[in-house]
């Protein structure tokens, strides 16, 4: 998955640059969301991988499925088709949204918990993270029973591991050294 994200990054950066320069970031965000949903459809993925379709046919089909995406959107699709990168639209959209949030001063955080957490607990955690990082935090919550207890928070490339599993692993390492 990291490879797909790496390949998608220049396209997301180019789209974000175009949108920023033109002041159309919200429109591009919406357009890329639509394109990503279309590209994620299993039937469309089959078409994307069909060697019998020419680049023009694939681009035309894809644009028709997306609805009204304008000239810039059509040119973007044509570039992706030409470079065989149309299947990367979900990653391109995800990266575009990350760039958008970064520009707005927000960071993405993934909170992984052993048990469901309430909205109040999430809000308290987010408030602490915002204080620590000095930026607005956009958090998502996932469940992972293997943590045994506690939470693990991933913000960018930083991991704050307050899980029981991590504490047990640290104790085991301390006892064996």
N, C-alpha and C positions, 0 to 999 in steps of 0.2 A: 504494500500500500504506500510506503514511503516513496517508492520509485515513481508511482503515478502522480503523487503530490509534487515531486521534484520536477517532473515533466510538465505538469499543469501550471506551475508557478509563473513562468514567463508570459503565458497567455493571460493569466489572471492579472499580472502586473500591467500588461499592455491594456487590457480592458479597463482596469482601474485608472490608469493614466489618461486614457481617452475620456472616460466619464468625468474625472476630476477636472480636466482642462475645459470640458464643455459645460460643467456644472450640472451634469445629468446622472449623478451617482444613484439616486433613488430609482430612476427609470432603468438604468443598467442592472441594478440589483433585481428589480422585478423581472426584467427580460431574461437575465441569466437563471433566475429561479425557474421560470417557465421552461427554458431550454434544458436545464438540468433534469427536471421532471420528465420531459419527453425523452431525453437521452437515457434515462434510467429504466424506461419501459422495456421489458424483455423482448417484445416484438421489434421495437426500434433497434435494440442492441443486435438482434439478428440481422436486420437490414444494414446496420453499420459494418458488420463483418462480412457482408455478401460481396464477393469479388465480381459478381455479374453486373452490379450497379456501377455506372460511371460516376465520377465526382459530381458532375452536373445533376445527374438524376438523384443522387443521395442528398445533395444540398437542397434541391428543389422539394423533395419529399419531406425533408426535415423542416424546412421553413414553412411548408404548408401545414405541418402538424403543430407548429408553434403558434400559428396565428399571426397577428400583426406585430412584427418585431422591427420594422423600419429598415432603412438602407444600411445603417451601421451594423445592425444585428445580422442582416443577410451577408454583409461582407465578412463579418466575424465567423459566421458559420462556414462560408466558402474557404476561409483560411484554415479553419479546423479540419474541414473535409480534405482539403488539398494536402495537409500535413498528417493526415490520418490520426487526428487527435479529438475527433468528435465525441468519442466515448469518455473523454476526460471532463466533459462538462460538469458533472456533479462535483468533482474536485476543484475545477476552476471557479465554480460558484461559491464553494465553501471558502476558498482562499480570498476571493473578492470580498466576501462578507467579513472575513478577518481583517483585511486591509481597511475596510470601511469602519469597523469598530475601533481599530487602532487610531485612525484619523480622528474619530470622535473622542479619543482618550479612554477607551474601554479595553479591558482584557478579558479573554475567555478563560473560564475556570471550570474544570471538571471535578466534581465532588463525588468520590466513590465511597459508599457507606455499606457496612455490613447489614444494616437494618434500615427500613424506611425512616426518613427524617421529616419532621413537620416543617411547614412554611416558616414558623417562628425560628426554629433551629437553623434553617437555611439562611434566613435573614441575618441572624446573629453571626453566622460563619462568614457570610458575604461582607458584612460590616467590618469584621476583623481583617479580612483579606484586603478590602479597600483601604483600610488604615495602613496595613503593612506595605502595600504596593503603591499607594498614593494615586490610584486611578479607579475609575468605575469598573466594577466586575460584573460580567455577564456569566452566570453560573448555570450549569446543568448538573443533575444528580443521577447517578447510576447506582445500582445495587450489586454487590459482590459478596456473597455469604462467606467466601474463602478468607475474607479479612478477619473473621471471627468477631471482631468488635472494633469500634472506633471508625475513623475516616481517613481517607487518603485524598489529598487535594493536589491537582495538577494545574498549574498556571504557566502557560508557555512551556518552557523547558525546565521549570522548577517543580519539584515534587516535595510536598510536605506530607510525610507519612506518619500519621498518628494512629495507625491500626495496631490491634493486638498482635496480628501476625508479624508485623515488623518488630515489635517489642520482644516477642518470643525469639525471633531470629537473632536479635542483638544479644539477648541473654545467652542463647546457645553459643554464639561466637565468643562471648566473654568467658564462658565456662570451658570452652575447648582450647583457649589460648593461654 
